[in-house]
Amino acid sequence: MIVGLWRHRACLRAMRKNHIMQDRNLSHGITMKPLVTIGFLGSTLDSGKFGPSRWNKWRPSVGLCMHEDLRIDRFVLLHGTSHGRLAEYIADDIASISPETQVDRRVIDFANAWDFEEVYGKLLDFARAYPFDPDAEDYLVHITTGTHVAQICLFLLTEAHYLPGRLIQTQPQRGTPSSAPGSWDIIDLDLSRYDSIATRFAAVAAESTSFLKSGIDTRNLAFNRMIDDIEQVAVRSKAPVLLMGPTGAGKSQLARRIYELKRLKHQVRGPFVEVNCATLKGDGAMSALFGHKKGAFTGAAADRPGLLRTADTGTLFLDEIGELGLDEQAMILRAIEDKRFLPVGADKEAASDFQLIAGTNRDLGQCVRQGTFRDDLYARLNLWTFTLPGLRDRREDIAPNLDYELDRFAEREGTRVTFNKEARDRFLAFACAPDAEWHGNFRDLASSVTRMATFSPKGRIDLDGVEAEITRLKRAWSSGDDTGDQLSAVLSPEQLDAVDPFDRVQLAHVLDTCRKSRSLSEAGRILFASSRMRRTSSNDADRLRKYLARFDLSWSDL
């Protein structure tokens, strides 16, 4: 009779689903997506005599599926092998009173159910292996059943986003029959009550920061503090992240590790899409980023989705974002804020929900003042800004990165190469010296290790190999610093001899700025950024053109 009553109520619940769920669940933060509950079988609370009298007892796992205002579509029931018969019995009872609920039984055995490390580790393995899809489903973590250790571990895994859901607690309700479903509520637990496993929680955070550092045991205190901050931002914020720093400082690698950490914590599920904005020039920039419709311009033979669409539900990494034109910047800003943009030649907007990481080796604040970067986009990006130091500012990290690059070479080439002690000491003494330039930063270091390893066919880098590499690096750094070499590319020897040393430095800076700029006007705005504000009428391009003409140079010569 009791079972028949609950079957009747289940039918009513299905009929009233839309009205009741909209009414009650808005206050609990539950949407109309399929609802999945994860919880332990209560070996004591869920047990009872296998007969009709069991319905006279409040059983948490069964009661959870009896609420008219809480439709459970799937119940992931965790239990040990020894409780398999009870789990089967509970699954049958749930099916009888809530036919719409699918029970997914999962076996997790503990040698000691009161051992925090074992319970946390096995639940973490379960969470990492489970095919969560937060965009398609909502998740509740039921913490009424299971040992106290299991409940605490479920809480920690939910807080750390390994279980991408919310906590739910159920209890019998006073003044109602023991057969009633009881009450339920979405709750928060006080972490301070569980200091006994705070070290375990800290270990998980340390694991995440090590992941961001690719497992490299970095020693630079400022860098390590920055990585700690990035770890917290990566799992707690969906706002754009801006990575600043010189070329070769590791922005691209760190961006990919941030994405992988977010994916591990179920923050994203789409792809990692990387684009170097310096390669996006002219009309092709809009098409590459935002896509285009067939026939939008000459050569547009088919629709193109664009990189923003490709990054939907994933992460878009815009490296060297300071190279984007102002029009592209405006559309990127709208895409960040509204998740919508207009493909080239389209009359209907497209949508893409991506998380943005931007990288640049420029000072974007200075670019804003010079008029080459939008201040509203910079303000949007500047919430989470992290500046990666160059290799010269992290000399204590050269040794661990040296080992890391040797491991990468072994993985890439299938050959393990090592230093002998004398050679390693000599290279580190040179690499860590104050006069070591490392213009390309960690990219230079990686190339250096690759060369030494390649020229050591017997698997040992010796002193002669190190000395040869030091000579190569010194020659490259000296060449990179020679202003005369920069000017000799555009001036004849006779012209170069006629330029005073004072003018050489200025001219070299002008040429470097021109080569980094998209147009003569842009270069002029940068070079005359201060004086142009004091002139009633400024023609930066003309001023720059006249300056170059003093040396018989034009924009096309550069």
Secondary structure, 3 states (H helix, E strand, C coil): CHHHHHHHHHHHHHHCHHHHHHHHHHHHCCCCCCEEEEEECCCCCCCCCCCHHHHHCCCHHHHHCCCCCCCCCEEEEEECHHHHHHHHHHHHHHHHHCCCCEEEEEECCCCCCCCHHHHHHHHHHHHHHCCCCCCCCEEEEECCCCCHHHHHHHHHHHHCCCCCCEEEEEECCCCCCCCCCCEEEEECCCHHHHHHHHHHHHHHHHHHHHHHCCCCCCCCHHHHHHHHHHHHHHHHCCCCEEEECCCCCCHHHHHHHHHHHHHHCCCCCCCEEEEEHHHCCCHHHHHHHHCECCCCCCCCCCCECCHHHHCCCCEEEEECHHHCCHHHHHHHHHHHHHCEECCECCCCCEECCCEEEEEECCCHHHHHHHCCCCHHHHHHHCCEEEECCCHHHCHHHHHHHHHHHHHHHHHHHCCCCEECHHHHHHHHHHHCCCCCCCCCCHHHHHHHHHHHHHCCCCCEECHHHHHHHHHHHHHHHHHHCCHHHHHHCCCCHHHHHCCCHHHHHHHHHHHHHHHHCCCHHHHHHHHCCCHHHHCCCCCHHHHHHHHHHCCCCCHHHC
